Amino acid sequence: MKQPLIIANWKMKLEPSEALKLAKKLARASVKFKGVDVVVCPTFTEIAQVAEILKGKKIKLGAQDCFWENSGEFTGEVSPKFLKEYGVEYVIVGHSERRQYVHATNEMVNEKIKALIEVGITPIMCIGETFEQRQEGEKDAILITELTHGLKDVWLNKSTNLVIAYEPIWMIGSGQEIDPTEVEHTHQVIKHTLNDIFPDSMVDEQIKIIYGGSVNPENITEFVEQSAVDGALVGGASLDAAKFSAVIAGSIKT
């Protein structure tokens, strides 16, 4: 059984002082984070200070995106190599908000994943369908396409891991509920697709499939009780230390 992975995506929700205050609260609470891997993804402007706050704590540092080159004339972009130097261990790529607002493509996601693996950072690859795609019965096809294109020519060495975060786009921040058994079915589809891309042993040992979409302390246990759900990518509930700590506590599989 894989140890659950809970990732906080703070998005662009917190002012610098608020982010640092939250990081300090989580750092103090982290002594209770046992049997679970926890990652916090602040905005780029707070990466350095949050890294200092979390140093030596049971919380790993993540980032919300990156570029696919380590250096060069790329104004406004952030290098995977530079993130690595700050202690970043995970990076979110392909989030639906990046796909929507800056038109990130599957090909861009693919290049970012390769760049992250090259420097030893674990990619958190986001995939998900819109409400219209769901209504038209295209959900599975969309997920399979995003996986196969985003992971084209990607290979994991023995020390490299990968996270797939399934986030139905129509659920993000909506407060709507989704049946955990539907999430289980979807994760099984994702796993079968991964088995077509990588060896079974690699999928079982080096890849986690997590769920994101209005995850909160009240529903987290229902999700992680599903056999194919390895954790959660948490948005709104990660902005409050008590709520996020409750999500973490509820995620521990017994």
Stockholm file with secondary structure:
# STOCKHOLM 1.0

chainA/1-254         MKQPLIIANWKMKLEPSEALKLAKKLARASVKFKGVDVVVCPTFTEIAQVAEILKGKKIKLGAQDCFWENSGEFTGEVSPKFLKEYGVEYVIVGHSERRQYVHATNEMVNEKIKALIEVGITPIMCIGETFEQRQEGEKDAILITELTHGLKDVWLNKSTNLVIAYEPIWMIGSGQEIDPTEVEHTHQVIKHTLNDIFPDSMVDEQIKIIYGGSVNPENITEFVEQSAVDGALVGGASLDAAKFSAVIAGSIKT
#=GR chainA/1-254 SS CCCCEEEEECTTCSCHHHHHHHHHHHHHHGGGCCSSEEEEECCGGGHHHHHHHHTTSSCEEEESCCCSSSSSSCTTCCCHHHHHHTTEEEEEESCHHHHHHSCCCHHHHHHHHHHHHHHTCEEEEEECCCHHHHHTTCHHHHHHHHHHHHTTTCCCCTTCCEEEEECCGGGTTTCCCCCHHHHHHHHHHHHHHHHHHSCHHHHHHHEEEEECSSCCTTTHHHHHTSTTCCEEEESGGGGSHHHHHHHHHHHCCC
#=GC SS_cons         CCCCEEEEECTTCSCHHHHHHHHHHHHHHGGGCCSSEEEEECCGGGHHHHHHHHTTSSCEEEESCCCSSSSSSCTTCCCHHHHHHTTEEEEEESCHHHHHHSCCCHHHHHHHHHHHHHHTCEEEEEECCCHHHHHTTCHHHHHHHHHHHHTTTCCCCTTCCEEEEECCGGGTTTCCCCCHHHHHHHHHHHHHHHHHHSCHHHHHHHEEEEECSSCCTTTHHHHHTSTTCCEEEESGGGGSHHHHHHHHHHHCCC
//
